[in-house]
Amino acid sequence: MTAMVVMEMGRFLISTDRSKLDLDVIHKFLARSYWAAGVPRATVVRSIENSLCFGVYDGAEQVGFARIISDFATFAYIADVFILEPYRERGLGKELMASIMAHPDLQGLRRWSLATRDAHGLYAQYGFTALENPSRMMEIANPEVYSRS
C-alpha cells in the first residue's frame, strides 16, 4: 500500500502515511477505551503494522485514528476509530469515514463490518446496519487477554 494524503480540510489532514502516526496518542486513547481497555503498547504496534491505518491531524498533532483490517479483495473490518475529545463535533469523524469508504484499495469489497456501541448514526450514513442474521455470526471473545500480558 502506498501512503497517501486522503483528504485535506483546511488545517486538518487525513492520511494513510504510517510515518505520521503518533503511537503514544493512539496507545493512550485505546488503552482507556471501552473496547481495548488495558491493551499493551506492543499489541497496538502489531495491530498497526498489519492494518491500513488512517490518521487525522491538526497540523503535526494527531487528533484521530482508524484502522482497516482487510484482504483488499472481499472483506474489510473497521477498528479502533476515534477522534480526541477536544476535536469532536467538527465533522472530523464524518470526514474520516468518508475517506475510508473512498480509499481506492477498498473499492468493490463484498462485505464491510465493524463493532460499536456508539455513533450508530455516523456509521448508518455510510450504509452500515445491524446484522441481518446475527445467528450466522460467531466469535471468540477473550477480554481477559490484555490482563495477562
N, C-alpha and C positions, 0 to 999 in steps of 0.2 A: 504494500500500500504506500502510496506517495502521500507525504504530509502536504496538507493544503489549507489555505485560508478558505474557510467555508462561507463566512459572511462577515462583512464589516458594517457596523451600525453606529455611526458617529464615533464616539470614543471607545465603544465596545467591539470586541473581536471574538469570533468563534473559529477555532482552528483545530485541525487534527494533527498538528505538529507536536509529536511527543516531547521534543526537547523543551517546549514551553511549559509542560506540566509541572506544577508545584506539588511534589509528593507530600510535603508537610501539610499543606492545606487540605489535600484530598484525604490523607490518612486521618487527620484530626477530625474532619467532618464525619467520615464514615465510622470511625471508632465510637462516636457518640450518637450515631443514627439508630433508629429502632430496628432496621433490617440488618445491620452489621456491627452492632454494639460489641466493643472489645476486639474487633478484628486486628490481628497483628499487622504491623507495617509490612513484613515480608510477604504476607498474603495479598495485601493491596498491590505491592510492586509486581508480584507474579500475575495477578489478575490484569493489570495494565499491560504487561508485556504480551499478553495473549488476547487482547481485545483491540478493536478500533475505538480510540478514545477521542472525545470532543472536549476541549477546554473553552471556557468562556472567560474573557479577560477584560479588565478595565485598565487600559494601558498595559503595564507589565504585570499587574496583580491578577492572579487567578481568582475568579468570583463564582465559578460554576463548573460543572463537570457532568459527563455521562459517558458510559462505555457500552459498546455493542459487541456481543458475543455472536459470531456468525460463521457459517460455511461460505458465505457470499454467493451462494447459488440458490438455496431453497429456504433458509431459515435465519432469523435474527432475533435475539433476545436483548432488550434494552435494560441496562442495570445501572445502579449507583447514580441516579440522576439527582443533582442538587444545584440550587442557586443559594449562595450565602444570604443569610437573613437581611443584612442591610441593602441588598440588591434586588430583593423580591418586589413584586408589583410594578415592575418596569417593562414587562413583556419579554424579559430575557429567557424565561422558561419556554415560551412560545417560539421564540427565535431558535433556541437550541433544538427543540423538537422538529421544527421546520427544516433546519439544517441536516439533522439526522435523516429525516424521511426523504430529503432531496439528494443525499450523497450518491454519487454515481456508482459506487461499488455496492450499493444496497438496493438497486433497482431490480424489479422483476422477481422479487422473492415471493415464494408461495405463502409463507406464514411469518408473522411478527408476533412476539409475545413480550409480556412484562408482568411483574407482580407489583401491586401497590395497595396501600390503604388510604392514600392521599391523592388529591389532584385528579380525580376521575374526569372532571370537566376538561382539564387540559388534554388528557390523552384521548378523550372522546372526539375532540376536534380533529384528530388525525386518524379517525376510523377505528380506534380501539373500543371493544365492547367486552362485557362479561363473557366468560366461556359459554358457548352454546351448549356444549356437552361436557360439563365438568367431570362426569363419571368416567370419561375417557382419559383423563389426565391422571398421572401418578407422580409421586415424588418420594424422595428420601430426604428428610429434613434432619439436620444434625446441628441444632442451635448450640449445643454444648461444645462443639468442636473448637470454638475460639477460646473457651475457658481452659482447654487442655494444652494450648500452645505455649 
